[in-house]
């Protein structure tokens, strides 16, 4: 009889990077012989916590994964019901995703009930421990959840250090696996034709939800500096393709674009990018730019690795450790002058220089490594 693994976290019909991650991890456990189910949310966030347009995917439901839409994040009676359901199932491992303290009471209660069977081990993949945007209750909510967890996995040194403020239980850092579930890379001309982008232009890409800590405004200021370099004849110039939904006030960015007079340098695709479209954006770009003010780790980095796109990241959080400088990309300070200079340097070095290093480095980013680490930490 196959051992059971339950993953608790976002999955279809919810959308976004966490959902893609959980679905890909479920496939890996299935491949390794486990009876795997994802328990996802019937209600993930109340409206005031979700700044986007919709939480739901327009993609078809995966047919190869067992996904149960069960958890209501704000209904304590539901938490008890789900928890006792999991207790009865007696999975060998429950894997939880932890990215927001708001989820602490819900997850902590479910896990307390599930562990009453005295058989199930809990492994937490902690994306964030101390959140980017602080809210009332962050610390006690996190403590409540973490007291139920047997072992932890992080994907950055920063989160691993934050974790030690809350628990002494076993923990291990691994690299974020490759997002290899968005299909293969396309020839650049094919991708640009699909997106309606001129084949002959230099294109850099900012990809993902637009939030303050990700520094898109810093990158806009860098584009102003690059425009001045272009006007002086020192650089052919480039355009910034922004692919991702606003998770804060769009007007702040619109006003900045007008103030800097950089509209002609931008290609704005600021609706949610569906899974089936992701590969077009990554394949169309010369380089991926992550101008973050702060970071733990980033799902954009393994995405860039999968599509073999050189990166520019800022010297914050866990980003520099994932991008060997001069080999798979460059590291800038989180200010517009440094970012502009490094973008120009990327084009001086050339995309081809980075490709052999990207192909070697990406071999470290395996889903089997993650699944095996979870199994080992659980002790089953």
Secondary structure, DSSP 8 states (H G I E B T S, - for coil): ---EEEEES--TTB-SHHHHHHHHHHHHHHHTT-EEEEEEEEE---GGG--SS-SB--S---SSSEEEEEEETT-HHHHHHHHHHHHHHT-SEEEEEE--GGGHHHHHHHHHHHGGGS--EEEEEES-SS-SS--TTHHHHHHHHHTT-SEEEESSHHHHHHHTTT--SEEEE-------SS-----HHHHHHHHT--TTS-EEEEES-B-GGG-HHHHHHHHHHHHHHHHTTS----EEEEES-BSS-HHHHHHHHHHHT-GGGEEEE-S---HHHHHHHHHH-SEEEE--SS-S--HHHHHHHHTT-EEEEESSTTHHHHS-BTTTEEEE-SSHHHHHHHHHHHHHH-HHHHHHHHHHHGGG--HHHHHHHHHHHHT-
